[in-house]
Amino acid sequence: MSHYFAPAVYLLCFLASTVCAVMLGRSFHRTRAGLLFWSALCFLLLAVNNLLLVLDLIVFPSSVDLAVPRALVSLAAVATLLFGFIWNGEGE
């Protein structure tokens, strides 16, 4: 039974980050607030990161190592949000 918990957590993290990205994207579409765009993009990249985690640890557990792509997508997500904070901070 305990071997089902890790895949369930990975999938729930993927779903949560996807839902956050969609909700932030919809809010951006309504209000056109710049920080919502960068946050939605960050959560989209985090959802991709979680999808790669699911593929790496559940679908292809021993044949493919996706650690480097996961790290690069994670770095891109954080850099995107940081860029959004800086970009919106200069305009105000």
Steps between C-alpha positions, in 0.01 A plus 500: 500500500779747580649468151195684366557812708800641311337481154180645645690795647688560173177498303323726749788748482474497121125557515531776760761693304297458180185630668694796643642580155154489343343715772781756482476503120126561513549782750764654277267477202235693695715766666817521287710537815860428408593309813216255436652420161843426645349298782290297256807434287698396808230256610475364147871424509460347845225279359738391224760431767252284693403319181867425435526373857209262441656381176842463660401313815183314402480447124871452419650412841826345381530558127507881476655755735319833482678665792677762288191604300302520825764724655508724192121537491499576871769764451300649213188517719678683781682729255170583330336603825807696607503680164130579544562648845782716367310603185190606696707671769664735247169613349353629823 
